Amino acid sequence: MKKSKWSLLLTIVLVLSVFLSACSGKNGKDDKANGNASEGNGSSSKEKVLNLLDSSEIPYLDNIMADDSVSLNVANNVYEGLYTLDDKDQPVLSGAAEEPQEKDGGKTWVFKLRDDAVWSNGEKVTANDYVFAWRKAVAKETATQYSFIYQVAGILNADKILNPEDKMYNKTDQLGVKAIDDHTLEVKFAADPASKPYTKAVLSFPTFYPQNEAFVKKQGKEFALEADKALYNGPYTLSKWEHEKGWQLKKNPKYWDKNNVKVDTINVNVVKEEATRINLFETGKADRTTISAEYVDQYKDKKDIFSTVPESTLFFLRMNQKNKALANENIRHAIDMGWDKKQLTDVLLNNGSVPAYFLVPSKFVNGPDGSDFREKYGDLNKGDAKKAKELWEKGLKELGTKKVDLTLLNYDSDTAQKDAQFIKNQLEKNLPGLSLKIKPQPFKQKLKLEEKLDYDISYAGWGPDYPDPMTFVDMFVTNSPHNEMAYSNKNYDELIKKASSETDLKKRWAMMQDAEKILIQDDAAISPMYQRGLAYITKPNLKNVVNHSFGGDFSYKNWDVK
């Protein structure tokens, strides 16, 4: 996610359903809008209303701080940068009025900004808004987990500004971005972006969106903590936000392309229980929801409402090497091999997900020779319960113990709870002496515990931030803000460092493949679980649903209710 990517740190299983009392209005207009939605959003309604659900509170409304799928999805719809993604995941102009003029052999891009792009308070979106936001993103004081994406994009001096050992550390005014005038933005790269064909896609990521400097400074520490503490320049504004309950998006009347925004109001409510989601859909109060294995057979033959969507999102178990047992390589290998991944995907999930023995998903991106990233090494660290037991016993002997007690940090959704219980049963059965306790947490709290490395094993997910394997493999370099498990391997770090600057695309591709092999086959640093697929039931009158494969799952701009 990613993440996500789009990042991810991806990320949790998103579910879509109805907006209940959390954000429903108390005046006649909002009540009427919700009533129309319940009746099916018929074309006779003047206001088009979409009722959705997510499984978590918004952790960050500040797009610079957003580092999870929920926050990134909101940012995709209430803010906008130089580029956005179309329905085929190709970057298209949005905040920029035209493709940049290239100078200095392609190392300098000069953007002309849209003259009709304004903030929700009516002020123009200016080049300085980008300069302010980008400098904020790489500032030490901001401490965003996505500052590294400026290095990914190759913005001049980003690597030095972010390096505590460099003389340029935290000198944000040296970042390769400059406002020539209110509507002209100059961006300098460390090298010709032609060696990174994903550059424009990266610039569509929310961490590159602008912010209004005067407004942000006026709000101070309160910025983006409430709906009215942020300014919006995207197709929607956040009109209501009841924390832990839900939020509401309203079509932005000041948006430059408002005539192409189809839905007037999007109500989102936090609902975790699947039975509730199904009931809301069946009673006509939900427009769309994911369904788990136990409901797939009930709906799979209803072609007008049932669908499965393959994704490039990867779920895995983090193993925190600050834990003495998990610092042991044989223990980690045993845990990765000690449970049946195919049974998890085929029986428990049954939604199009496939077992993962890798980090970079299959059918995500092709290399310079046209082959899938997975083609070289395929499945990694694939074993069985017998081999897992052998490795486990070897690890216990090395540790000088006969038992290990671990805790699995988990999402608090129904599906994640079932998954965790399955893994617990499998591991405790196949690895004698292991006791695995499950610790479900709300999404925001779970992220905080991971950031502090206050866990043993964590059920984690990552959706890609941009269309390149680097969005997955650079997560686990030493001291990466997304490493979050005290993993370190000098050879791995060196491969990722070289791949980041390698201009020979074939060599670069091979470096990333070799790095992934070290991570999983050699070190078993993580236990890959599954590449996600989602099963949906959707109201037939919901049209033009766009699901991005990176950078944030949904853009509602073109969604429509007929």
Summary of the structure (lengths in Angstrom):
residues: 562
radius of gyration: 23.3
end to end distance: 30.3
largest distance: 72.7
contacts: 2031
relative contact order: 0.18
helix: 34%
strand: 21%
